[in-house]
């Protein structure tokens, strides 16, 4: 174990040395222990008398915190309570989250974070991260240096324009980077001092926000065109200057910018877009898991998508790459996936304005192969002709999966995979109960937001959540350990396979295509190891001996527990 600190400097210090005393120590969430300060620490740091007499263990604090959160009447109140705990005592917050992931992950992230973003200016108690506005364009490095920690390795950044399925939330979009980093920390053990959420607050086109006297964001319409591009360039240059070892995750950018930014910067700094690549990996992992039930090969799958934005484009690309890796002929790959956007089926000869959609248009010979005629076939007609094994939706429009569509899928496939992925729950293309009822209990269903189990004809169906949190923490951890120079699409393919392998047989038997959220750390460790191996084999970063990979990953993952605090000695 002696060489692990040389191989990875992600591990936190084993003790905290500080000049701080008294109130300044207790008000810092990174050092505060509340009632768990020992009597020796209270004496040494001028804390005696500032807390009631009893010294609590961390385990006792976790149980008390659970009671306090349980007493909240609504999920939004629970969100506010957990955010308050995070602002007061980071170790306790993350220990609570790690030990109760299934219960609290839907609150700190989807679906509750969506409501929190909408009401952000009303519920914010204490700020986190860095906001950058157009006024900061020429001094971004200076602003970034105001971050509370200097060795930042992981940045989640958003321009707030496409928050979940809710659209432009302005400064309220900061809830997403904060929530995602909470999952990186709890789910992959990346230390809080290495993480920084950033909002590129370039204005908002949401009239409700602009008219709100309490709106906290930049009070202007959104930056567009060349001014926007110049601002992003200044941001990237600032990150490279101030945090040269940081991995950047682009989050919730509008599709018109998301693809361009990823293509423009992925070779300038290690970065990825979770809405494109993370979503793709988690969905492809669900397909891989489903194949363990059906016993089929990836090359035998036919997929119909409702939606052709960031999510479905990324899924289509990664699924094609997975087929290619299995040696599936290009002719089969080309006719394996058909996508609908809001104007209908994407096919060769149709006018398509969005550049990223042009690659998704199926050739005319594919339509002829399936006997699809006419210029605007309905989803039901395409489904009847293609007989898809997988139906995927990412439209943010409830009711997109009509009963006739799903019944048509079920006519031709014994165990179809149905994935209404839009979140929050109110935006899902159909409910799991509808999908299972309309397929007479035969569908394997996964959703973008958490849904309760479904009982159909006396049988329990567990609904797996296709949550990106199963993928991005492990990919990020592996990339940081390997110090990769570039995040490649293939890393998400190996992540998808690693995640699929994490689904145990018991959950598969119940119809679940994903592990339980309580197993997030185990899954993240497996994904990180797979990414480290891929990086080593492809000379993308630091080479780590194969027989040491799991040990290095484990050593790099922070587990939230209190460490001793000692006075820092004055130096001459």
C-alpha positions as CSV (number, residue, x, y, z in Angstrom):
1,X,0.0,0.0,0.0
2,X,3.0,2.3,0.4
3,X,3.0,3.3,-3.3
4,X,-0.7,4.2,-3.5
5,X,-0.1,7.9,-2.6
6,X,2.4,8.0,-5.4
7,X,-0.1,6.4,-7.8
8,X,-3.0,8.5,-6.8
9,X,-3.0,11.8,-4.8
10,X,-6.8,11.8,-4.6
11,X,-6.8,10.5,-1.0
12,X,-7.5,13.1,1.7
13,X,-5.0,13.8,4.5
14,X,-5.2,11.4,7.5
15,X,-5.5,14.4,9.8
16,X,-6.4,18.1,9.6
17,X,-3.8,20.7,10.6
18,X,-5.3,24.2,11.1
19,X,-4.6,27.6,12.5
20,X,-8.4,28.1,13.0
21,X,-9.9,28.1,16.4
22,X,-13.3,28.5,18.1
23,X,-16.2,29.7,16.0
24,X,-14.1,29.7,12.8
25,X,-13.5,26.0,13.1
26,X,-17.1,25.2,14.0
27,X,-18.5,27.2,11.1
28,X,-16.4,25.6,8.5
29,X,-18.3,22.5,7.1
30,X,-15.1,20.8,6.2
31,X,-13.8,20.9,9.8
32,X,-17.0,21.1,11.8
33,X,-17.9,18.0,13.8
34,X,-20.8,19.5,15.9
35,X,-21.3,17.4,19.0
36,X,-18.6,14.9,17.9
37,X,-15.7,17.2,18.7
38,X,-13.8,15.3,21.4
39,X,-13.1,16.9,24.8
40,X,-9.4,17.1,23.8
41,X,-10.3,19.0,20.6
42,X,-12.7,21.3,22.5
43,X,-9.9,22.2,24.9
44,X,-7.2,22.6,22.2
45,X,-9.3,24.8,19.9
46,X,-11.3,27.0,22.2
47,X,-14.5,25.1,21.7
48,X,-15.3,24.3,25.3
49,X,-18.6,25.6,26.3
50,X,-19.7,26.1,22.7
51,X,-21.4,22.8,22.6
52,X,-23.6,20.9,25.1
53,X,-21.7,18.4,27.3
54,X,-22.3,15.1,25.6
55,X,-19.8,13.9,22.9
56,X,-21.6,12.0,20.2
57,X,-20.2,9.4,17.8
58,X,-20.7,9.8,14.1
59,X,-23.0,6.9,14.1
60,X,-25.2,8.5,16.7
61,X,-25.2,11.7,14.7
62,X,-26.3,9.8,11.6
63,X,-29.3,8.3,13.4
64,X,-30.3,11.7,14.8
65,X,-30.0,13.3,11.4
66,X,-32.2,10.6,9.9
67,X,-34.9,11.4,12.5
68,X,-34.6,15.1,11.8
69,X,-35.0,14.6,8.0
70,X,-37.9,12.2,8.5
71,X,-39.7,14.8,10.4
72,X,-39.9,17.1,7.4
73,X,-43.4,17.2,5.8
74,X,-42.4,17.4,2.1
75,X,-39.6,16.2,-0.1
76,X,-38.6,19.8,-0.8
77,X,-38.3,20.5,2.9
78,X,-36.1,17.4,3.1
79,X,-34.0,18.7,0.3
80,X,-33.6,22.0,2.2
81,X,-32.8,20.1,5.4
82,X,-30.1,18.0,3.7
83,X,-28.6,21.1,2.0
84,X,-28.4,22.7,5.4
85,X,-26.6,19.7,6.8
86,X,-24.2,19.7,3.9
87,X,-23.5,23.4,4.6
88,X,-22.9,22.8,8.3
89,X,-21.1,19.4,8.5
90,X,-19.8,17.8,5.3
91,X,-18.6,14.5,6.9
92,X,-22.0,13.9,8.5
93,X,-23.9,14.8,5.4
94,X,-21.9,12.4,3.2
95,X,-21.9,9.6,5.8
96,X,-25.7,9.9,5.9
97,X,-25.9,9.8,2.1
98,X,-23.5,6.9,1.7
99,X,-25.4,4.8,4.2
100,X,-28.8,5.6,2.9
101,X,-28.3,6.1,-0.8
102,X,-31.6,4.5,-1.8
103,X,-33.6,6.9,0.5
104,X,-31.8,10.1,-0.1
105,X,-30.4,10.1,-3.6
106,X,-33.9,10.9,-5.1
107,X,-33.9,14.0,-2.8
108,X,-30.4,15.4,-3.3
109,X,-30.8,14.7,-7.0
110,X,-33.6,13.7,-9.3
111,X,-36.5,14.1,-9.1
112,X,-36.6,16.5,-6.1
113,X,-33.7,18.6,-7.3
114,X,-35.9,19.7,-10.2
115,X,-38.4,21.4,-7.9
116,X,-35.5,22.9,-6.0
117,X,-34.0,24.4,-9.2
118,X,-37.4,26.0,-10.0
119,X,-37.7,27.5,-6.5
120,X,-33.9,28.2,-6.1
121,X,-34.1,31.9,-5.4
122,X,-36.7,31.3,-2.7
123,X,-35.0,28.4,-0.9
124,X,-31.3,29.1,-1.1
125,X,-29.8,29.4,2.4
126,X,-26.0,29.3,1.7
127,X,-24.2,29.5,-1.7
128,X,-21.8,26.8,-2.9
129,X,-19.5,26.9,-5.9
130,X,-18.7,29.7,-8.3
131,X,-21.0,31.8,-10.5
132,X,-19.5,33.4,-13.6
133,X,-21.4,36.1,-15.4
134,X,-20.7,38.0,-18.7
135,X,-19.2,40.8,-16.5
136,X,-16.5,38.4,-15.5
137,X,-15.4,37.4,-19.0
138,X,-12.0,39.2,-18.8
139,X,-11.2,38.2,-15.3
140,X,-12.3,34.5,-15.1
141,X,-9.0,33.2,-13.7
142,X,-9.2,35.8,-10.9
143,X,-12.8,34.7,-10.0
144,X,-11.9,31.0,-10.2
145,X,-9.1,31.6,-7.6
146,X,-11.8,32.6,-5.2
147,X,-12.9,29.0,-4.9
148,X,-12.4,27.7,-1.4
149,X,-10.0,24.9,-2.4
150,X,-7.0,25.2,-4.7
151,X,-6.4,21.7,-6.0
152,X,-9.6,21.2,-7.9
153,X,-9.7,18.0,-9.9
154,X,-13.4,17.8,-10.9
155,X,-15.7,20.5,-12.2
156,X,-19.4,20.1,-13.0
157,X,-20.5,23.2,-15.0
158,X,-23.8,24.3,-16.5
159,X,-25.2,27.3,-18.4
160,X,-28.6,26.4,-16.9
161,X,-30.5,26.4,-20.2
162,X,-31.8,22.8,-20.2
163,X,-32.3,21.7,-16.6
164,X,-33.7,18.2,-16.6
165,X,-36.9,18.4,-18.6
166,X,-37.8,21.8,-17.1
167,X,-35.9,24.1,-19.5
168,X,-34.2,27.4,-18.7
169,X,-33.9,27.8,-14.9
170,X,-31.3,30.6,-14.9
171,X,-29.2,30.7,-11.8
172,X,-31.4,28.0,-10.2
173,X,-29.7,25.5,-12.4
174,X,-26.8,25.5,-9.9
175,X,-28.7,22.8,-8.1
176,X,-27.7,20.3,-10.7
177,X,-23.9,20.7,-10.4
178,X,-24.1,20.7,-6.7
179,X,-26.3,17.6,-6.7
180,X,-24.1,15.8,-9.2
181,X,-21.0,16.5,-7.2
182,X,-22.7,15.2,-4.1
183,X,-23.1,11.9,-6.0
184,X,-19.5,11.9,-7.2
185,X,-18.4,12.4,-3.6
186,X,-20.8,9.9,-1.9
187,X,-20.9,7.4,-4.9
188,X,-17.2,7.4,-5.9
189,X,-15.4,8.8,-2.9
190,X,-13.9,11.8,-4.6
191,X,-13.1,14.1,-1.7
192,X,-15.2,17.3,-1.4
193,X,-12.0,19.5,-1.5
194,X,-11.3,18.3,-5.1
195,X,-14.7,19.3,-6.4
196,X,-16.2,22.6,-7.7
197,X,-19.7,23.3,-9.1
198,X,-19.8,26.2,-11.5
199,X,-22.7,28.1,-13.0
200,X,-22.1,30.0,-16.2
201,X,-24.8,32.5,-15.4
202,X,-25.1,34.1,-18.9
203,X,-28.7,35.3,-18.3
204,X,-32.1,33.7,-18.8
205,X,-34.9,33.8,-21.3
206,X,-37.3,32.6,-18.7
207,X,-39.8,35.5,-18.3
208,X,-41.0,34.3,-14.9
209,X,-37.5,34.6,-13.6
210,X,-36.7,38.0,-15.2
211,X,-39.9,39.4,-13.7
212,X,-39.2,38.0,-10.2
213,X,-37.9,40.7,-7.9
214,X,-36.1,38.1,-5.8
215,X,-34.5,36.3,-8.7
216,X,-30.8,35.9,-7.8
217,X,-29.3,35.5,-11.2
218,X,-27.8,37.7,-13.9
219,X,-30.7,40.0,-14.8
220,X,-30.5,39.9,-18.5
221,X,-31.6,37.9,-21.6
222,X,-29.3,35.0,-22.5
223,X,-25.9,35.6,-24.1
224,X,-26.0,34.2,-27.7
225,X,-23.9,33.9,-30.8
226,X,-20.2,35.0,-30.9
227,X,-20.5,36.6,-27.4
228,X,-21.5,33.3,-25.9
229,X,-18.7,31.4,-27.8
230,X,-16.1,34.0,-26.6
231,X,-17.4,33.6,-23.0
232,X,-17.1,29.8,-23.1
233,X,-13.6,30.1,-24.6
234,X,-12.6,32.4,-21.8
235,X,-14.0,29.9,-19.3
236,X,-12.0,27.0,-20.7
237,X,-8.8,29.1,-20.8
238,X,-9.4,30.1,-17.2
239,X,-9.9,26.5,-16.1
240,X,-6.7,25.4,-17.9
241,X,-4.8,28.2,-16.1
242,X,-6.1,27.9,-12.6
243,X,-7.0,24.2,-12.4
244,X,-4.8,22.4,-15.0
245,X,-5.5,18.9,-13.6
246,X,-9.3,19.3,-13.6
247,X,-11.8,17.0,-15.4
248,X,-14.8,19.0,-16.7
249,X,-18.3,17.6,-17.0
250,X,-20.6,19.8,-19.2
251,X,-24.1,19.6,-17.7
252,X,-27.5,20.5,-19.0
253,X,-26.5,22.6,-22.0
254,X,-29.0,23.0,-24.9
255,X,-28.4,20.5,-27.6
256,X,-27.6,23.3,-30.1
257,X,-24.5,24.0,-28.0
258,X,-23.8,20.7,-26.2
259,X,-22.6,18.8,-29.3
260,X,-20.5,21.7,-30.5
261,X,-18.8,22.3,-27.1
262,X,-18.0,18.7,-26.7
263,X,-16.4,18.5,-30.2
264,X,-14.6,21.8,-29.8
265,X,-13.0,21.1,-26.4
266,X,-12.7,17.4,-25.7
267,X,-9.0,17.4,-27.0
268,X,-8.2,20.7,-25.2
269,X,-9.0,19.4,-21.8
270,X,-10.4,16.1,-20.4
271,X,-14.2,16.6,-20.5
272,X,-17.5,14.9,-21.3
273,X,-21.2,15.7,-21.5
274,X,-23.2,13.6,-19.2
275,X,-26.5,14.2,-21.0
276,X,-24.9,12.7,-24.2
277,X,-22.4,10.2,-23.0
278,X,-23.4,9.4,-19.4
279,X,-27.0,8.8,-20.4
280,X,-25.9,6.7,-23.3
281,X,-23.7,4.5,-21.1
282,X,-26.4,3.9,-18.5
283,X,-29.1,3.0,-21.1
284,X,-26.7,0.7,-23.0
285,X,-25.9,-0.9,-19.7
286,X,-29.6,-1.5,-19.2
287,X,-29.8,-3.2,-22.7
288,X,-26.8,-5.3,-21.8
289,X,-28.5,-6.4,-18.6
290,X,-31.7,-7.2,-20.4
291,X,-29.8,-9.4,-22.8
292,X,-28.8,-11.5,-19.8
293,X,-32.5,-12.3,-19.4
294,X,-33.3,-12.9,-23.0
295,X,-30.1,-14.6,-23.9
296,X,-29.8,-12.6,-27.2
297,X,-26.8,-10.9,-28.8
298,X,-26.5,-7.1,-29.1
299,X,-26.4,-7.5,-32.8
300,X,-30.0,-8.9,-32.8
301,X,-31.5,-5.8,-31.2
302,X,-33.7,-3.4,-33.0
303,X,-34.4,0.0,-31.3
304,X,-37.0,2.6,-31.9
305,X,-36.4,6.0,-30.2
306,X,-39.0,8.7,-29.5
307,X,-36.7,11.7,-29.3
308,X,-33.5,12.7,-31.1
309,X,-31.9,15.1,-28.8
310,X,-28.7,14.8,-26.7
311,X,-29.8,11.7,-24.9
312,X,-31.1,9.6,-27.8
313,X,-28.2,10.7,-30.1
314,X,-25.7,9.6,-27.5
315,X,-27.5,6.3,-26.9
316,X,-27.6,5.6,-30.7
317,X,-23.9,6.3,-31.1
318,X,-22.8,4.2,-28.2
319,X,-25.1,1.3,-29.1
320,X,-23.7,1.3,-32.6
321,X,-20.2,1.3,-31.2
322,X,-21.1,-1.6,-28.9
323,X,-22.4,-3.5,-31.9
324,X,-19.3,-2.7,-33.9
325,X,-17.1,-4.0,-31.1
326,X,-19.0,-7.3,-31.3
327,X,-18.3,-7.5,-35.0
328,X,-21.8,-6.8,-36.2
329,X,-21.8,-5.8,-39.9
330,X,-22.4,-2.2,-40.8
331,X,-25.4,-3.1,-42.8
332,X,-27.1,-4.6,-39.8
333,X,-26.1,-1.7,-37.5
334,X,-27.5,0.8,-40.0
335,X,-30.9,-0.7,-39.9
336,X,-31.0,-1.5,-36.1
337,X,-32.0,2.0,-34.9
338,X,-34.8,4.3,-36.0
339,X,-35.4,7.6,-34.4
340,X,-38.3,10.1,-34.3
341,X,-38.0,13.7,-33.4
342,X,-40.9,16.1,-32.9
343,X,-41.6,16.3,-36.7
344,X,-41.5,12.5,-37.3
345,X,-39.2,9.8,-38.4
346,X,-35.6,10.8,-39.3
347,X,-34.9,9.3,-42.8
348,X,-32.8,10.1,-45.8
349,X,-34.5,12.8,-48.0
350,X,-36.4,14.5,-45.2
351,X,-35.4,18.1,-44.4
352,X,-33.3,18.0,-41.2
353,X,-32.0,21.2,-39.8
354,X,-30.1,20.0,-36.7
355,X,-26.6,18.9,-37.7
356,X,-26.4,16.1,-35.1
357,X,-29.7,14.6,-36.4
358,X,-28.4,14.1,-40.0
359,X,-26.2,11.2,-38.9
360,X,-29.3,9.5,-37.4
361,X,-31.4,9.6,-40.5
362,X,-31.9,6.0,-41.9
363,X,-31.2,5.5,-45.5
364,X,-34.1,4.8,-48.0
365,X,-32.9,1.2,-48.5
366,X,-33.6,0.6,-44.8
367,X,-37.2,1.8,-45.2
368,X,-37.5,-0.5,-48.2
369,X,-36.0,-3.4,-46.2
370,X,-38.8,-3.0,-43.6
371,X,-41.5,-2.2,-46.2
372,X,-42.1,1.3,-44.7
373,X,-43.8,3.5,-47.2
374,X,-44.9,7.1,-47.2
375,X,-43.2,10.3,-46.1
376,X,-44.4,10.5,-42.6
377,X,-45.0,7.0,-41.1
378,X,-46.5,6.9,-37.6
379,X,-44.6,5.3,-34.7
380,X,-47.2,2.5,-34.7
381,X,-46.5,1.8,-38.4
382,X,-42.7,1.8,-37.9
383,X,-43.0,-0.4,-34.8
384,X,-45.2,-2.9,-36.7
385,X,-42.6,-3.1,-39.5
386,X,-39.4,-3.0,-37.5
387,X,-40.6,-5.2,-34.6
388,X,-38.2,-3.5,-32.1
389,X,-36.9,-5.3,-29.1
390,X,-36.2,-2.0,-27.3
391,X,-38.4,1.2,-27.1
392,X,-36.6,4.3,-25.7
393,X,-38.2,7.7,-25.0
394,X,-36.5,11.0,-24.1
395,X,-39.0,13.6,-25.1
396,X,-40.0,15.3,-21.8
397,X,-43.6,14.8,-23.1
398,X,-45.8,12.6,-21.0
399,X,-48.0,10.2,-22.9
400,X,-45.6,9.9,-25.9
401,X,-45.7,6.1,-25.5
402,X,-49.3,5.4,-26.5
403,X,-51.0,2.1,-25.6
404,X,-51.2,1.1,-29.2
405,X,-47.4,1.6,-29.6
406,X,-46.5,-0.6,-26.7
407,X,-49.1,-3.2,-27.5
408,X,-47.6,-3.4,-31.0
409,X,-44.1,-3.9,-29.6
410,X,-45.4,-6.7,-27.4
411,X,-47.0,-8.5,-30.4
412,X,-43.6,-9.4,-31.8
413,X,-41.2,-9.6,-28.8
414,X,-41.5,-11.9,-25.8
415,X,-39.5,-9.7,-23.3
416,X,-39.4,-6.2,-24.7
417,X,-37.3,-3.5,-23.0
418,X,-39.3,-0.3,-22.5
419,X,-37.5,2.8,-21.3
420,X,-39.4,6.0,-20.6
421,X,-36.4,8.1,-19.6
422,X,-37.7,11.6,-19.2
423,X,-37.5,13.2,-15.8
424,X,-38.9,14.2,-13.5
425,X,-41.6,11.6,-13.2
426,X,-44.3,14.0,-14.5
427,X,-42.4,14.1,-17.9
428,X,-42.1,10.3,-18.3
429,X,-43.3,9.0,-21.7
430,X,-45.5,6.5,-19.8
431,X,-45.7,5.0,-16.3
432,X,-44.1,1.7,-15.6
433,X,-47.5,0.4,-14.6
434,X,-48.8,1.2,-18.1
435,X,-45.9,-0.4,-19.8
436,X,-46.3,-3.6,-17.8
437,X,-50.0,-3.7,-18.1
438,X,-50.0,-3.1,-21.9
439,X,-47.4,-5.9,-22.4
440,X,-49.3,-8.3,-20.1
441,X,-46.5,-8.3,-17.6
442,X,-43.7,-9.2,-20.1
443,X,-41.9,-5.9,-20.4
444,X,-38.6,-5.1,-18.6
445,X,-39.0,-1.5,-17.7
446,X,-36.5,1.1,-16.7
447,X,-37.2,4.8,-16.1
448,X,-35.2,8.0,-15.8
449,X,-36.7,8.9,-12.4
450,X,-37.5,6.6,-9.5
451,X,-40.8,4.8,-9.6
452,X,-42.3,2.4,-7.1
453,X,-42.5,-1.3,-7.8
454,X,-45.5,-2.6,-9.8
455,X,-47.6,-5.5,-8.9
456,X,-49.2,-7.2,-11.9
457,X,-51.3,-10.3,-11.6
458,X,-49.7,-11.0,-8.2
459,X,-46.1,-10.7,-9.5
460,X,-43.8,-7.9,-8.3
461,X,-41.9,-6.0,-10.9
462,X,-38.9,-3.9,-9.6
463,X,-38.4,-0.8,-11.7
464,X,-34.8,0.0,-12.3
465,X,-33.8,3.6,-12.6
466,X,-31.6,4.4,-15.6
467,X,-29.9,7.0,-13.5
468,X,-26.6,8.5,-14.8
469,X,-25.3,8.4,-11.3
470,X,-24.6,4.7,-11.9
471,X,-22.0,5.8,-14.5
472,X,-20.5,9.3,-14.2
473,X,-19.0,8.9,-10.7
474,X,-17.1,5.8,-11.7
475,X,-16.0,7.2,-15.0
476,X,-14.8,10.4,-13.3
477,X,-12.9,8.5,-10.6
478,X,-11.2,6.3,-13.1
479,X,-10.3,9.2,-15.3
480,X,-8.8,11.1,-12.4
481,X,-6.8,8.1,-11.1
482,X,-5.4,7.5,-14.6
483,X,-4.9,11.2,-15.2
484,X,-6.3,10.8,-18.7
485,X,-5.7,13.4,-21.3
486,X,-8.9,12.8,-23.1
487,X,-12.3,11.2,-22.3
488,X,-13.1,8.9,-25.2
489,X,-16.5,7.4,-26.1
490,X,-15.1,3.9,-25.7
491,X,-14.6,4.6,-21.9
492,X,-18.4,4.8,-21.7
493,X,-18.7,1.5,-23.5
494,X,-16.5,-0.3,-21.0
495,X,-18.5,1.6,-18.2
496,X,-21.8,0.3,-19.6
497,X,-20.5,-3.3,-19.6
498,X,-19.1,-3.0,-16.1
499,X,-22.5,-1.6,-14.9
500,X,-24.5,-4.4,-16.5
501,X,-22.3,-6.9,-14.8
502,X,-23.2,-5.4,-11.4
503,X,-26.9,-6.4,-11.7
504,X,-27.3,-9.5,-9.6
505,X,-29.6,-12.4,-10.7
506,X,-32.1,-11.7,-8.0
507,X,-32.8,-8.2,-9.4
508,X,-32.9,-9.5,-13.0
509,X,-35.5,-12.1,-11.9
510,X,-37.6,-9.2,-10.6
511,X,-37.3,-7.3,-13.9
512,X,-34.8,-4.7,-12.7
513,X,-32.1,-3.7,-15.2
514,X,-30.0,-1.8,-12.8
515,X,-28.5,-2.4,-9.3
516,X,-29.9,-0.8,-6.2
517,X,-28.7,2.7,-5.5
518,X,-27.3,1.3,-2.2
519,X,-24.7,-0.5,-4.3
520,X,-23.6,2.7,-6.0
521,X,-20.1,2.8,-4.5
522,X,-19.4,-0.9,-5.4
523,X,-20.5,-0.2,-9.0
524,X,-18.5,3.0,-9.2
525,X,-15.4,1.1,-8.1
526,X,-15.9,-1.5,-10.8
527,X,-16.4,1.2,-13.5
528,X,-13.4,3.1,-12.3
529,X,-11.3,0.0,-12.6
530,X,-12.5,-0.6,-16.1
531,X,-11.7,3.0,-17.1
532,X,-8.3,2.8,-15.6
533,X,-7.5,-0.4,-17.5
534,X,-8.8,1.1,-20.7
535,X,-6.6,4.2,-20.2
536,X,-3.6,2.1,-19.5
537,X,-4.1,-0.2,-22.4
538,X,-4.6,2.7,-24.8
539,X,-1.8,5.0,-23.4
540,X,-4.2,7.7,-22.5
541,X,-2.7,8.5,-19.2
542,X,-0.7,7.1,-16.4
543,X,0.0,3.4,-16.7
544,X,-1.1,1.4,-13.6
545,X,-0.1,-2.3,-13.3
546,X,-3.1,-4.5,-14.0
547,X,-2.7,-6.4,-10.7
548,X,-2.8,-3.2,-8.7
549,X,-5.9,-1.5,-10.3
550,X,-8.5,-2.5,-7.8
551,X,-6.2,-1.8,-4.9
552,X,-5.5,1.7,-6.2
553,X,-9.1,2.4,-6.8
554,X,-10.1,1.4,-3.3
555,X,-7.3,3.5,-1.8
556,X,-8.4,6.5,-3.8
557,X,-12.0,6.5,-2.5
558,X,-12.8,8.7,0.4
559,X,-15.1,7.3,3.0
560,X,-16.7,10.0,5.2
561,X,-15.4,9.8,8.7
562,X,-14.0,12.3,11.1
563,X,-10.2,12.6,11.3
564,X,-8.2,14.1,14.1
565,X,-7.8,17.9,14.1
566,X,-4.5,19.3,15.4
567,X,-3.1,22.8,15.8
568,X,-0.8,23.8,13.0
569,X,2.5,25.0,14.3
570,X,3.7,28.5,13.5
571,X,6.7,28.5,11.2
572,X,9.4,31.1,11.3
